[in-house]
Amino acid sequence: MSNSAVVESVAQTIRDAEISKTAIAPIRPQLGGESADVDIAYAVQEVNTQRALADGRRLVGRKIGLTSIAVQKQLGVDSPDFGMLFADMAYGDGEAIPAGLLIQPKVEAEIALIINKDLTQEKHTYADIISATEYALPAVEVVDSRIENWKISLIDTVADNASSAAYVLGSKPVKLENLDLVNCKMTMTRAGEVVSQGVGKACLSNPLNAAVWLADEMVRRGRPLLAGDIILTGALGPMVVAHAGDEFVVEIDGFGSVTAAFAAE
């Protein structure tokens, strides 16, 4: 089977798993195993991105994953990864995410940047990102691996759209000049109990580092970030397993709060 046929086949397998809400075995063996080049995984992701766009879904941004150095070491990589965000993945602050929608969801607290100009340079700077950021918001990313029991490698998660599933944005925009992106503290609670804590610098030492990396990588891969796009910059603390009926409240210093709710079964 040719590389292109393999890519198409794996992309279809992931789509089928998402539609049927049935987790599948790791797909990395089909893409070359542990020695596979990450580009073939991104090729799988791109096939499903193109299919989504052809189906009328609206691309509204990107999520950045693997921004924790500890997680990078665990997966044997030295850079983040990215996935696509579509409009139909968005849920309102406190809006219930339907039961049965996802397979094995987890949540993580993040800082979202909303940009107001295209980022098309080969190499971006802090100044480029800051001047292009209209405002920031607290956010919850809901991740959901289509790979059974989250037994993922870099290849698995990249092919699976960086394990993207849904996201919730806060509703109070904040200008960057009013924020401490490095030292802001994050607390996530469920039913009043603290389940995750972190700080801005947990995201590649500064969320702007993640945003610069993403802007450069998206130009290199032919899908530059455009005005109006959302950037989920990466987790500020550990992921937490989400169950039906759970409600998570995230508070980040300077940003206010955002709530991700899961409908009861």
One Martini backbone bead per residue (centre of mass of N, CA, C, O) as a GRO file, in nm:
protein
  265
    1MET     BB    1   0.096   0.035   0.023
    2SER     BB    2   0.078   0.351  -0.004
    3ASN     BB    3   0.117   0.631   0.169
    4SER     BB    4  -0.152   0.762   0.083
    5ALA     BB    5  -0.326   0.514   0.151
    6VAL     BB    6  -0.255   0.503   0.449
    7VAL     BB    7  -0.350   0.782   0.527
    8GLU     BB    8  -0.646   0.742   0.441
    9SER     BB    9  -0.704   0.496   0.619
   10VAL     BB   10  -0.642   0.623   0.896
   11ALA     BB   11  -0.837   0.859   0.875
   12GLN     BB   12  -1.091   0.679   0.859
   13THR     BB   13  -1.055   0.534   1.129
   14ILE     BB   14  -1.081   0.792   1.303
   15ARG     BB   15  -1.356   0.883   1.205
   16ASP     BB   16  -1.511   0.628   1.288
   17ALA     BB   17  -1.449   0.650   1.591
   18GLU     BB   18  -1.586   0.924   1.636
   19ILE     BB   19  -1.870   0.847   1.534
   20SER     BB   20  -1.898   0.571   1.719
   21LYS     BB   21  -1.757   0.595   2.001
   22THR     BB   22  -1.484   0.411   1.940
   23ALA     BB   23  -1.213   0.280   2.042
   24ILE     BB   24  -0.876   0.232   1.935
   25ALA     BB   25  -0.603   0.127   1.834
   26PRO     BB   26  -0.311   0.204   1.772
   27ILE     BB   27  -0.176   0.368   1.463
   28ARG     BB   28   0.141   0.362   1.441
   29PRO     BB   29   0.203   0.093   1.290
   30GLN     BB   30   0.084   0.205   1.010
   31LEU     BB   31   0.312   0.465   1.021
   32GLY     BB   32   0.601   0.314   1.145
   33GLY     BB   33   0.597   0.355   1.432
   34GLU     BB   34   0.840   0.481   1.643
   35SER     BB   35   0.998   0.585   1.361
   36ALA     BB   36   0.807   0.782   1.273
   37ASP     BB   37   0.715   1.053   1.102
   38VAL     BB   38   0.529   1.327   1.184
   39ASP     BB   39   0.431   1.401   0.894
   40ILE     BB   40   0.233   1.161   0.859
   41ALA     BB   41   0.043   1.250   1.084
   42TYR     BB   42  -0.026   1.528   0.959
   43ALA     BB   43  -0.148   1.407   0.703
   44VAL     BB   44  -0.388   1.284   0.845
   45GLN     BB   45  -0.499   1.541   0.966
   46GLU     BB   46  -0.540   1.688   0.690
   47VAL     BB   47  -0.750   1.502   0.571
   48ASN     BB   48  -0.963   1.565   0.799
   49THR     BB   49  -0.970   1.867   0.752
   50GLN     BB   50  -1.069   1.862   0.460
   51ARG     BB   51  -1.328   1.707   0.521
   52ALA     BB   52  -1.452   1.910   0.714
   53LEU     BB   53  -1.463   2.147   0.515
   54ALA     BB   54  -1.636   1.995   0.300
   55ASP     BB   55  -1.873   1.963   0.529
   56GLY     BB   56  -1.880   2.281   0.659
   57ARG     BB   57  -1.674   2.335   0.852
   58ARG     BB   58  -1.529   2.575   1.083
   59LEU     BB   59  -1.232   2.732   1.100
   60VAL     BB   60  -1.103   2.898   1.425
   61GLY     BB   61  -0.829   2.733   1.499
   62ARG     BB   62  -0.589   2.637   1.760
   63LYS     BB   63  -0.408   2.382   1.926
   64ILE     BB   64  -0.179   2.327   2.191
   65GLY     BB   65   0.053   2.076   2.257
   66LEU     BB   66   0.306   1.976   2.454
   67THR     BB   67   0.398   2.219   2.682
   68SER     BB   68   0.522   2.004   2.858
   69ILE     BB   69   0.823   1.885   2.943
   70ALA     BB   70   0.737   1.620   3.077
   71VAL     BB   71   0.564   1.517   2.837
   72GLN     BB   72   0.783   1.523   2.625
   73LYS     BB   73   0.964   1.313   2.762
   74GLN     BB   74   0.755   1.085   2.766
   75LEU     BB   75   0.737   1.101   2.427
   76GLY     BB   76   1.018   1.191   2.294
   77VAL     BB   77   1.012   1.515   2.270
   78ASP     BB   78   1.093   1.883   2.161
   79SER     BB   79   0.785   1.961   2.093
   80PRO     BB   80   0.505   2.056   2.004
   81ASP     BB   81   0.163   2.053   1.906
   82PHE     BB   82  -0.126   2.034   1.676
   83GLY     BB   83  -0.471   2.149   1.630
   84MET     BB   84  -0.798   2.173   1.532
   85LEU     BB   85  -1.052   2.433   1.532
   86PHE     BB   86  -1.401   2.424   1.556
   87ALA     BB   87  -1.707   2.563   1.595
   88ASP     BB   88  -1.846   2.278   1.691
   89MET     BB   89  -1.647   2.272   1.963
   90ALA     BB   90  -1.806   2.493   2.100
   91TYR     BB   91  -1.871   2.617   2.436
   92GLY     BB   92  -2.026   2.762   2.676
   93ASP     BB   93  -2.034   2.910   2.969
   94GLY     BB   94  -2.183   2.634   3.132
   95GLU     BB   95  -2.245   2.457   2.908
   96ALA     BB   96  -2.367   2.159   2.819
   97ILE     BB   97  -2.215   1.867   2.748
   98PRO     BB   98  -2.308   1.609   2.596
   99ALA     BB   99  -2.393   1.305   2.642
  100GLY     BB  100  -2.198   1.079   2.445
  101LEU     BB  101  -1.994   1.251   2.265
  102LEU     BB  102  -1.762   1.105   2.414
  103ILE     BB  103  -1.522   0.874   2.525
  104GLN     BB  104  -1.240   1.003   2.708
  105PRO     BB  105  -1.249   1.264   2.882
  106LYS     BB  106  -1.061   1.568   2.933
  107VAL     BB  107  -0.924   1.839   3.131
  108GLU     BB  108  -0.791   2.180   3.066
  109ALA     BB  109  -0.617   2.464   3.147
  110GLU     BB  110  -0.623   2.784   2.967
  111ILE     BB  111  -0.493   3.017   2.731
  112ALA     BB  112  -0.653   3.251   2.523
  113LEU     BB  113  -0.605   3.375   2.191
  114ILE     BB  114  -0.716   3.663   2.001
  115ILE     BB  115  -0.683   3.747   1.673
  116ASN     BB  116  -0.646   4.051   1.431
  117LYS     BB  117  -0.422   3.909   1.245
  118ASP     BB  118  -0.217   3.797   1.026
  119LEU     BB  119   0.025   3.511   1.038
  120THR     BB  120   0.293   3.512   0.773
  121GLN     BB  121   0.559   3.467   0.887
  122GLU     BB  122   0.836   3.277   0.916
  123LYS     BB  123   0.916   3.472   1.166
  124HIS     BB  124   0.822   3.523   1.492
  125THR     BB  125   0.731   3.745   1.756
  126TYR     BB  126   0.624   3.883   2.031
  127ALA     BB  127   0.531   4.142   1.889
  128ASP     BB  128   0.345   4.003   1.688
  129ILE     BB  129   0.156   3.869   1.895
  130ILE     BB  130   0.073   4.114   2.062
  131SER     BB  131  -0.036   4.291   1.818
  132ALA     BB  132  -0.245   4.042   1.732
  133THR     BB  133  -0.386   4.068   2.013
  134GLU     BB  134  -0.694   4.150   2.122
  135TYR     BB  135  -0.738   3.904   2.335
  136ALA     BB  136  -0.804   3.731   2.641
  137LEU     BB  137  -0.882   3.396   2.780
  138PRO     BB  138  -1.028   3.172   2.951
  139ALA     BB  139  -0.984   2.804   2.937
  140VAL     BB  140  -1.127   2.489   2.820
  141GLU     BB  141  -1.000   2.183   2.739
  142VAL     BB  142  -1.132   1.907   2.552
  143VAL     BB  143  -1.015   1.591   2.559
  144ASP     BB  144  -1.011   1.302   2.308
  145SER     BB  145  -0.924   0.992   2.259
  146ARG     BB  146  -0.938   0.740   2.000
  147ILE     BB  147  -0.746   0.593   2.187
  148GLU     BB  148  -0.719   0.343   2.385
  149ASN     BB  149  -0.643   0.440   2.707
  150TRP     BB  150  -0.431   0.655   2.617
  151LYS     BB  151  -0.218   0.492   2.414
  152ILE     BB  152   0.008   0.728   2.336
  153SER     BB  153   0.176   0.890   2.089
  154LEU     BB  154   0.271   1.127   1.885
  155ILE     BB  155   0.143   0.997   1.635
  156ASP     BB  156  -0.139   0.951   1.743
  157THR     BB  157  -0.216   1.246   1.829
  158VAL     BB  158  -0.168   1.393   1.564
  159ALA     BB  159  -0.361   1.227   1.385
  160ASP     BB  160  -0.586   1.301   1.627
  161ASN     BB  161  -0.587   1.613   1.649
  162ALA     BB  162  -0.448   1.635   1.931
  163SER     BB  163  -0.701   1.534   2.098
  164SER     BB  164  -0.944   1.679   2.006
  165ALA     BB  165  -1.296   1.814   2.090
  166ALA     BB  166  -1.321   2.072   2.295
  167TYR     BB  167  -1.439   2.410   2.407
  168VAL     BB  168  -1.402   2.680   2.657
  169LEU     BB  169  -1.489   3.015   2.692
  170GLY     BB  170  -1.471   3.296   2.817
  171SER     BB  171  -1.657   3.632   2.864
  172LYS     BB  172  -1.388   3.814   2.952
  173PRO     BB  173  -1.204   4.029   2.813
  174VAL     BB  174  -0.837   4.066   2.798
  175LYS     BB  175  -0.566   4.247   2.810
  176LEU     BB  176  -0.232   4.193   2.808
  177GLU     BB  177  -0.141   4.446   2.986
  178ASN     BB  178  -0.323   4.308   3.239
  179LEU     BB  179  -0.107   4.067   3.239
  180ASP     BB  180   0.047   3.762   3.385
  181LEU     BB  181   0.160   3.500   3.203
  182VAL     BB  182   0.369   3.364   3.406
  183ASN     BB  183   0.234   3.408   3.724
  184CYS     BB  184  -0.031   3.301   3.687
  185LYS     BB  185  -0.287   3.150   3.860
  186MET     BB  186  -0.428   2.815   3.870
  187THR     BB  187  -0.771   2.690   3.934
  188MET     BB  188  -0.932   2.370   3.967
  189THR     BB  189  -1.274   2.275   4.013
  190ARG     BB  190  -1.485   2.013   4.178
  191ALA     BB  191  -1.717   2.057   4.390
  192GLY     BB  192  -1.485   2.247   4.546
  193GLU     BB  193  -1.247   2.075   4.444
  194VAL     BB  194  -0.919   2.049   4.397
  195VAL     BB  195  -0.772   1.915   4.071
  196SER     BB  196  -0.601   2.175   3.965
  197GLN     BB  197  -0.271   2.324   3.920
  198GLY     BB  198  -0.105   2.641   3.822
  199VAL     BB  199   0.097   2.819   3.571
  200GLY     BB  200   0.195   3.001   3.308
  201LYS     BB  201   0.497   2.873   3.288
  202ALA     BB  202   0.401   2.577   3.213
  203CYS     BB  203   0.389   2.714   2.920
  204LEU     BB  204   0.687   2.730   2.797
  205SER     BB  205   0.733   2.971   3.030
  206ASN     BB  206   0.532   3.099   2.799
  207PRO     BB  207   0.261   3.135   2.600
  208LEU     BB  208   0.416   3.291   2.374
  209ASN     BB  209   0.597   3.060   2.288
  210ALA     BB  210   0.368   2.891   2.172
  211ALA     BB  211   0.259   3.101   1.967
  212VAL     BB  212   0.514   3.129   1.800
  213TRP     BB  213   0.541   2.839   1.717
  214LEU     BB  214   0.268   2.817   1.573
  215ALA     BB  215   0.296   3.040   1.362
  216ASP     BB  216   0.540   2.910   1.220
  217GLU     BB  217   0.419   2.624   1.166
  218MET     BB  218   0.173   2.716   0.992
  219VAL     BB  219   0.339   2.833   0.764
  220ARG     BB  220   0.505   2.576   0.697
  221ARG     BB  221   0.208   2.410   0.653
  222GLY     BB  222  -0.008   2.618   0.500
  223ARG     BB  223  -0.182   2.732   0.783
  224PRO     BB  224  -0.225   3.020   0.866
  225LEU     BB  225  -0.296   3.250   1.078
  226LEU     BB  226  -0.600   3.437   1.131
  227ALA     BB  227  -0.814   3.659   1.161
  228GLY     BB  228  -1.000   3.541   1.452
  229ASP     BB  229  -0.833   3.344   1.579
  230ILE     BB  230  -0.777   3.071   1.793
  231ILE     BB  231  -0.557   3.022   2.083
  232LEU     BB  232  -0.451   2.736   2.243
  233THR     BB  233  -0.159   2.734   2.440
  234GLY     BB  234  -0.193   2.547   2.699
  235ALA     BB  235  -0.129   2.387   2.976
  236LEU     BB  236  -0.122   2.474   3.340
  237GLY     BB  237  -0.208   2.175   3.412
  238PRO     BB  238  -0.338   1.899   3.491
  239MET     BB  239  -0.523   1.659   3.388
  240VAL     BB  240  -0.883   1.568   3.391
  241VAL     BB  241  -1.121   1.358   3.443
  242ALA     BB  242  -1.440   1.321   3.279
  243HIS     BB  243  -1.779   1.317   3.384
  244ALA     BB  244  -2.088   1.277   3.411
  245GLY     BB  245  -2.191   1.582   3.579
  246ASP     BB  246  -1.960   1.755   3.562
  247GLU     BB  247  -1.797   2.054   3.713
  248PHE     BB  248  -1.571   2.306   3.597
  249VAL     BB  249  -1.365   2.550   3.765
  250VAL     BB  250  -1.179   2.824   3.632
  251GLU     BB  251  -0.903   3.010   3.775
  252ILE     BB  252  -0.732   3.315   3.667
  253ASP     BB  253  -0.522   3.545   3.711
  254GLY     BB  254  -0.685   3.824   3.552
  255PHE     BB  255  -0.929   3.646   3.395
  256GLY     BB  256  -1.097   3.474   3.573
  257SER     BB  257  -1.367   3.264   3.467
  258VAL     BB  258  -1.451   2.911   3.384
  259THR     BB  259  -1.707   2.671   3.264
  260ALA     BB  260  -1.725   2.311   3.260
  261ALA     BB  261  -1.995   2.110   3.142
  262PHE     BB  262  -2.156   1.789   3.213
  263ALA     BB  263  -2.389   1.597   3.130
  264ALA     BB  264  -2.606   1.390   3.234
  265GLU     BB  265  -2.719   1.062   3.166
   0.00000   0.00000   0.00000
